[in-house]
Amino acid sequence: MKLGCFLIGVLVIISHLSWSQTNSSVWKTLSDVEIEDRYDASVGYEISYPVFGNKAQALDGQQVTVKGYMIPFEAYLKPKYFILSALPIAACFFCGGAGPETVMEVFSQNNLELSSEVVELRGTLKLNANNPDRMMYILHNAELIEN
């Protein structure tokens, strides 16, 4: 009897750890990044580049599930491409004081309607260390998870 309860407890813990890594802790893991300024001779000034830590690097190319807020912006004319923020719009990277590790570009499989509610997405995460014209996190083949 005690062994059965122990095994059930272990399964519950493993299930919870798996769920939490695919949800809220993804943003925490993505905060494992430093910003390094490098001089770019082609533009004549320094540009900020991310230097990802081991925890963030472990998610590169992996399928993740992440919750966040869809951020409207002028280019939102493409319903398969948008920005997802870990924080509500008033506190996000663009309007608040959050860092660039709290937002990601999203390329969805299907057209998605803009929502002011928290959305949950699943897709393949790509880290971007070298292209300053893109965000440092990009979620490809994203699909909306209906709750």
Phi, psi and chi 1 to 4 in degrees:
 res  aa     phi    psi   chi1   chi2   chi3   chi4
   1 MET       -  -47.1 -178.6   74.4  152.1      -
   2 LYS   -64.3  -39.1  -72.4 -176.6 -179.6 -179.0
   3 LEU   -63.7  -40.9  179.5   59.7      -      -
   4 GLY   -62.1  -43.5      -      -      -      -
   5 CYS   -64.6  -39.6  -69.7      -      -      -
   6 PHE   -62.1  -46.9  172.4   76.1      -      -
   7 LEU   -63.5  -39.7  -69.6  175.4      -      -
   8 ILE   -63.5  -42.3  -71.1  172.0      -      -
   9 GLY   -60.4  -42.8      -      -      -      -
  10 VAL   -62.3  -43.8  168.4      -      -      -
  11 LEU   -63.4  -39.5  -71.3  174.2      -      -
  12 VAL   -63.4  -43.6  167.2      -      -      -
  13 ILE   -63.9  -45.6  -70.3  169.7      -      -
  14 ILE   -62.0  -43.7  -70.4  170.9      -      -
  15 SER   -61.1  -42.7  171.2      -      -      -
  16 HIS   -65.2  -42.8  174.4   70.9      -      -
  17 LEU   -62.9  -41.9  -70.7  174.0      -      -
  18 SER   -63.3  -45.2  173.0      -      -      -
  19 TRP   -62.8  -44.9  178.1   87.0      -      -
  20 SER   -68.9  -33.4   60.1      -      -      -
  21 GLN   -67.4  -32.2  178.5   56.7   39.1      -
  22 THR   -85.9   -2.6   60.1      -      -      -
  23 ASN  -121.8 -109.8  -76.7  -69.6      -      -
  24 SER   -61.6  -33.4   61.1      -      -      -
  25 SER   -77.8   -8.0   69.7      -      -      -
  26 VAL   -59.7  -45.9  167.6      -      -      -
  27 TRP   -61.9  -40.0  -71.3  113.9      -      -
  28 LYS   -63.2  -43.9 -176.5  176.5  179.3 -179.2
  29 THR   -62.8  -38.5  -58.5      -      -      -
  30 LEU   -70.2  -13.2  -66.0  178.6      -      -
  31 SER   -77.1   -2.1   70.2      -      -      -
  32 ASP   -80.9   71.1 -178.5   26.0      -      -
  33 VAL  -151.6  144.7   62.6      -      -      -
  34 GLU  -115.5  155.5  -59.0  -77.4  -29.6      -
  35 ILE  -109.2  130.0  -57.6  -60.9      -      -
  36 GLU  -122.6  127.1  175.6 -176.5  -82.5      -
  37 ASP   -88.9  130.5  -68.9  -27.5      -      -
  38 ARG  -127.9  138.2  -65.8 -175.2 -131.7  150.5
  39 TYR   -71.3  132.1 -178.0   76.8      -      -
  40 ASP  -115.9  108.9 -174.6  -29.9      -      -
  41 ALA   -64.2  -27.2      -      -      -      -
  42 SER   -68.4  -26.6   66.8      -      -      -
  43 VAL  -111.1  -15.4  -67.1      -      -      -
  44 GLY    83.9   18.6      -      -      -      -
  45 TYR  -154.6  173.6   53.5   84.9      -      -
  46 GLU   -78.5  144.9  -71.9 -172.1  -18.2      -
  47 ILE  -124.4  140.5  -64.1  178.2      -      -
  48 SER   -83.6  132.0  -62.6      -      -      -
  49 TYR  -126.3  144.1  -70.9   89.9      -      -
  50 PRO   -80.4  145.4   27.0  -31.6      -      -
  51 VAL  -122.4  107.0  178.3      -      -      -
  52 PHE   -80.7  138.1  -59.3  107.4      -      -
  53 GLY   -79.2  174.0      -      -      -      -
  54 ASN   -60.8  -38.4  -68.2  -26.1      -      -
  55 LYS   -64.1  -45.3  -68.7  177.3 -174.2  176.9
  56 ALA   -66.5  -41.4      -      -      -      -
  57 GLN   -60.6  -30.7  -73.0 -179.9   27.1      -
  58 ALA   -65.4  -21.2      -      -      -      -
  59 LEU   -89.4  -10.2  -68.2 -179.1      -      -
  60 ASP   -61.8  123.8 -169.0   29.1      -      -
  61 GLY    81.9    0.8      -      -      -      -
  62 GLN   -92.6  153.8  -60.1  -62.9  -49.2      -
  63 GLN   -80.8  128.2 -174.5  174.0   75.7      -
  64 VAL  -129.0  158.9  -61.7      -      -      -
  65 THR  -118.4  128.3  -59.7      -      -      -
  66 VAL  -139.0  142.2   62.2      -      -      -
  67 LYS  -105.2  147.7  -70.7 -177.1  179.4 -179.1
  68 GLY  -178.4 -171.4      -      -      -      -
  69 TYR  -111.1  133.5  -62.7   86.7      -      -
  70 MET   -75.3  128.4  -62.3  172.4   85.8      -
  71 ILE  -103.2  116.7  -56.8  -62.7      -      -
  72 PRO   -76.1  142.6   27.0  -31.3      -      -
  73 PHE  -151.3  169.6   60.7  104.2      -      -
  74 GLU   -53.1  -35.4 -168.0  173.7  -35.8      -
  75 ALA   -80.6    9.0      -      -      -      -
  76 TYR   -72.1   26.8 -169.7   79.1      -      -
  77 LEU   -79.8   -6.4  -58.4  174.0      -      -
  78 LYS  -111.3  101.6  -59.3  172.5 -174.7  169.4
  79 PRO   -70.8    0.2   19.9  -25.8      -      -
  80 LYS  -102.8    3.3  -70.1 -175.1  177.7 -175.6
  81 TYR  -138.5  127.0  170.2   74.6      -      -
  82 PHE  -160.4  179.3   55.1   92.0      -      -
  83 ILE  -107.5  136.9  -56.1  -57.7      -      -
  84 LEU  -112.8  133.1 -172.6   72.1      -      -
  85 SER  -117.7  141.6  172.7      -      -      -
  86 ALA   -68.3  -21.8      -      -      -      -
  87 LEU  -118.0  155.1  -56.0  168.6      -      -
  88 PRO   -59.3  159.4  -18.4   27.6      -      -
  89 ILE   -55.9  -35.7 -165.4  164.4      -      -
  90 ALA   -67.9  -19.6      -      -      -      -
  91 ALA  -116.3    5.0      -      -      -      -
  92 CYS   -75.6  175.4   84.4      -      -      -
  93 PHE   -55.4  -38.5  172.9   64.5      -      -
  94 PHE   -79.5  -36.0  -59.0  104.0      -      -
  95 CYS  -110.5  -27.4  -57.9      -      -      -
  96 GLY   -99.4 -137.0      -      -      -      -
  97 GLY  -129.0   17.7      -      -      -      -
  98 ALA   -71.3  163.0      -      -      -      -
  99 GLY   -88.0  169.9      -      -      -      -
 100 PRO   -66.9  -13.2   23.4  -31.7      -      -
 101 GLU   -77.7   -2.6   73.0  -78.8   -2.2      -
 102 THR  -100.2    7.3   63.9      -      -      -
 103 VAL  -134.7  154.7  -69.2      -      -      -
 104 MET  -146.7  149.9   66.2  176.4   61.0      -
 105 GLU   -78.5  143.6  -71.3 -179.8   79.3      -
 106 VAL  -127.1  129.8  175.4      -      -      -
 107 PHE  -114.5  109.2  -67.8   90.1      -      -
 108 SER   -93.1  160.0   67.1      -      -      -
 109 GLN   -75.0  -33.1  -65.7  178.7  -12.8      -
 110 ASN  -125.9  160.9  -59.0  -52.2      -      -
 111 ASN   -62.7  133.8  -68.3  -19.3      -      -
 112 LEU  -121.3  139.5  -61.3  177.3      -      -
 113 GLU   -79.8  141.9  -75.5 -172.1   42.0      -
 114 LEU   -61.0  133.9  179.5   63.6      -      -
 115 SER  -129.6  143.6  172.3      -      -      -
 116 SER   -92.5   -4.0   60.2      -      -      -
 117 GLU   -90.8  163.7  -57.2  -63.9  -40.8      -
 118 VAL   -64.5  134.0  172.9      -      -      -
 119 VAL  -115.6  155.8  -64.4      -      -      -
 120 GLU  -119.7  126.6 -173.5  172.1   17.5      -
 121 LEU  -124.6  150.9  -57.6  170.1      -      -
 122 ARG  -126.5  134.5  179.9  177.3   25.3 -117.2
 123 GLY  -170.8 -174.8      -      -      -      -
 124 THR   -97.3  122.9  -56.5      -      -      -
 125 LEU   -87.6  133.0 -176.3   69.5      -      -
 126 LYS  -122.8  128.9 -179.6   68.7  179.1  146.1
 127 LEU   -86.5  138.3  -55.8 -174.8      -      -
 128 ASN  -117.5  103.9  169.9   29.3      -      -
 129 ALA   -98.9  -12.3      -      -      -      -
 130 ASN  -124.1  -13.2  -61.5  -48.4      -      -
 131 ASN  -106.9   99.7 -175.3  -12.4      -      -
 132 PRO   -68.9   -7.8   25.2  -31.6      -      -
 133 ASP   -84.3   -6.5  -66.2  -31.2      -      -
 134 ARG  -119.5  162.8  -53.0  -54.7  -56.9 -114.1
 135 MET   -73.4  161.4  -66.5 -168.9  172.3      -
 136 MET   -76.7  -15.5   48.3 -172.7 -171.6      -
 137 TYR  -123.0  132.1  -58.5  116.3      -      -
 138 ILE  -133.0  126.7  -56.2  169.7      -      -
 139 LEU  -103.6  116.3 -168.8   64.5      -      -
 140 HIS  -101.1  154.3  -68.5  -79.2      -      -
 141 ASN    51.0   40.5  -61.6  -44.6      -      -
 142 ALA   -72.4  143.9      -      -      -      -
 143 GLU  -131.7  143.2   57.0 -174.3  -14.4      -
 144 LEU   -75.4  132.6 -179.3   66.3      -      -
 145 ILE   -97.1  117.2  -63.0  174.8      -      -
 146 GLU   -79.7  131.4  -59.8  -70.9  -20.2      -
 147 ASN   -98.6      -  -67.0  -35.4      -      -
